[in-house]
Amino acid sequence: MVAARLLLAAGLVAVFSLSSCSQPQSAPEASQARLVEALLQAKVIQPDLVLVHASHTCDLLADGMLLRVVDARLIGKTAGSPRGFNHIAVFGPDWRLVQDIQYVNQRPLFCKGNQLVLFGDIAIRNEMPQGNVLEFADKGATVVVKSLDYNSLPTFGEARGFPK
């Protein structure tokens, strides 16, 4: 009797495991493929460059419009050493390019409302001022550079309410 129940239990586990495998799942490859497709359509990726990194950093909300922030790093093959090309590509909800911001060492960190916080200071179109926050307006058409003191950000523990 016990052996029959164990066999039945094992059979049910196998059936439920197999049925969950057959259901469509959202795969990370699909979202990565969508990022690459959007970068190609926007001509951020050029045929003579090698894409070495593409990630969806975060989403902005500018004037009620969702903006997707994608970080892309490309390498150009040259006779000497490889040359890097880095892009913060901002896409609208339809995956059409709204802004393409090139950077050197700065990296997009996170979004808060209509602001994108960067690691390091950046100047847009080589114009001053420099800053580590990009503030988006006019549904992403306008970008203003601001500065944020990193010390004003809460630590991980402070944000989660951990005791000191």
C-alpha positions as CSV (number, residue, x, y, z in Angstrom):
1,M,0.0,0.0,0.0
2,V,2.8,2.4,0.9
3,A,4.7,1.5,-2.2
4,A,1.7,2.2,-4.4
5,R,1.2,5.6,-2.8
6,L,4.9,6.5,-3.3
7,L,4.6,5.4,-6.9
8,L,1.5,7.5,-7.4
9,A,3.1,10.5,-5.8
10,A,6.2,10.1,-8.0
11,G,4.0,9.9,-11.1
12,L,2.1,13.0,-10.1
13,V,5.3,14.9,-9.6
14,A,6.6,13.8,-13.0
15,V,3.3,14.8,-14.7
16,F,3.2,18.3,-13.1
17,S,6.9,18.8,-13.9
18,L,6.4,17.9,-17.5
19,S,3.3,20.0,-17.9
20,S,5.0,23.1,-16.5
21,C,7.8,22.6,-19.1
22,S,5.4,22.6,-21.9
23,Q,3.8,26.0,-21.0
24,P,5.3,29.0,-22.8
25,Q,7.8,30.8,-20.6
26,S,9.3,34.2,-21.1
27,A,12.9,33.5,-21.8
28,P,15.8,35.9,-21.1
29,E,17.0,35.3,-24.7
30,A,13.8,36.8,-26.1
31,S,14.4,40.1,-24.3
32,Q,18.1,40.1,-25.2
33,A,17.1,39.5,-28.8
34,R,14.6,42.4,-28.6
35,L,17.4,44.7,-27.3
36,V,19.7,43.8,-30.1
37,E,17.0,44.1,-32.7
38,A,16.1,47.6,-31.4
39,L,19.8,48.6,-31.4
40,L,20.2,47.4,-35.0
41,Q,17.1,49.2,-36.2
42,A,18.3,52.4,-34.6
43,K,21.7,52.0,-36.2
44,V,23.4,52.1,-32.9
45,I,25.1,48.9,-33.9
46,Q,27.2,49.4,-37.1
47,P,28.2,46.4,-39.3
48,D,31.9,46.9,-38.7
49,L,31.6,46.9,-34.9
50,V,31.4,44.0,-32.5
51,L,28.6,44.1,-29.9
52,V,30.1,43.0,-26.6
53,H,27.5,44.1,-24.1
54,A,23.8,45.1,-24.3
55,S,21.6,45.3,-21.2
56,H,18.3,46.9,-20.2
57,T,19.4,49.1,-17.3
58,C,16.0,50.5,-16.2
59,D,12.9,52.4,-17.3
60,L,12.3,56.2,-17.0
61,L,9.0,57.9,-16.9
62,A,9.1,61.3,-18.6
63,D,5.9,63.2,-19.1
64,G,3.8,60.1,-18.6
65,M,5.8,58.2,-21.3
66,L,7.8,55.0,-20.5
67,L,11.4,55.2,-21.8
68,R,13.6,52.2,-21.8
69,V,17.3,52.7,-21.0
70,V,19.7,50.3,-22.8
71,D,23.4,50.2,-22.2
72,A,25.4,49.1,-25.2
73,R,29.2,48.6,-25.6
74,L,30.8,47.9,-28.9
75,I,34.3,47.4,-30.1
76,G,35.8,48.5,-33.4
77,K,38.5,46.3,-34.9
78,T,41.5,48.5,-35.7
79,A,45.1,47.8,-36.8
80,G,46.4,48.6,-33.4
81,S,44.3,48.0,-30.3
82,P,40.5,47.7,-30.3
83,R,38.6,50.9,-29.8
84,G,35.4,51.0,-27.6
85,F,32.1,52.7,-28.4
86,N,29.7,53.0,-25.6
87,H,26.0,54.1,-25.9
88,I,23.1,54.9,-23.6
89,A,20.3,54.2,-26.0
90,V,16.9,55.5,-24.8
91,F,13.9,53.9,-26.5
92,G,10.2,54.8,-26.4
93,P,7.5,52.2,-25.6
94,D,7.4,51.2,-29.3
95,W,11.2,50.6,-29.2
96,R,11.9,53.6,-31.4
97,L,15.1,55.4,-30.5
98,V,14.5,58.7,-28.6
99,Q,18.1,59.5,-27.5
100,D,21.5,58.0,-28.3
101,I,24.1,59.3,-25.8
102,Q,27.7,58.3,-26.3
103,Y,30.0,58.0,-23.3
104,V,33.5,57.0,-22.4
105,N,33.8,55.7,-18.9
106,Q,30.5,56.7,-17.3
107,R,27.9,53.9,-16.8
108,P,24.1,54.1,-16.3
109,L,23.3,52.9,-12.8
110,F,19.6,53.3,-12.1
111,C,16.4,55.3,-13.0
112,K,14.3,57.4,-10.6
113,G,11.3,58.9,-12.3
114,N,12.6,60.9,-15.2
115,Q,16.2,60.9,-14.0
116,L,19.0,58.5,-15.0
117,V,21.8,58.3,-12.5
118,L,25.3,57.6,-13.9
119,F,28.6,56.4,-12.5
120,G,30.9,59.4,-13.3
121,D,30.3,62.8,-14.8
122,I,29.2,63.3,-18.4
123,A,28.8,66.2,-20.8
124,I,26.1,65.8,-23.4
125,R,27.3,66.8,-26.9
126,N,30.6,68.0,-25.2
127,E,28.6,70.9,-23.8
128,M,28.9,72.0,-20.2
129,P,27.9,71.5,-17.5
130,Q,29.0,68.1,-16.6
131,G,27.0,66.0,-14.2
132,N,26.1,62.4,-13.1
133,V,22.3,62.7,-13.6
134,L,20.5,62.9,-16.9
135,E,17.0,64.4,-16.5
136,F,14.6,63.7,-19.4
137,A,11.7,65.9,-20.4
138,D,9.4,66.4,-23.4
139,K,8.9,62.6,-23.6
140,G,12.6,62.1,-23.8
141,A,13.4,64.7,-26.5
142,T,15.1,67.0,-24.0
143,V,18.0,66.0,-21.7
144,V,19.4,68.2,-19.0
145,V,22.6,67.3,-17.1
146,K,22.5,67.7,-13.3
147,S,24.7,66.6,-10.4
148,L,24.0,64.4,-7.5
149,D,26.2,63.8,-4.4
150,Y,26.6,60.0,-4.2
151,N,26.9,60.4,-0.4
152,S,23.2,61.5,-0.4
153,L,22.1,58.1,-1.7
154,P,21.0,55.5,1.0
155,T,23.2,52.5,1.4
156,F,21.7,49.1,0.7
157,G,21.2,48.5,4.4
158,E,19.6,51.9,4.9
159,A,17.2,51.4,2.0
160,R,16.2,48.0,3.4
161,G,15.8,49.2,7.0
162,F,18.7,47.1,8.3
163,P,19.9,48.1,11.8
164,K,23.3,49.8,12.0
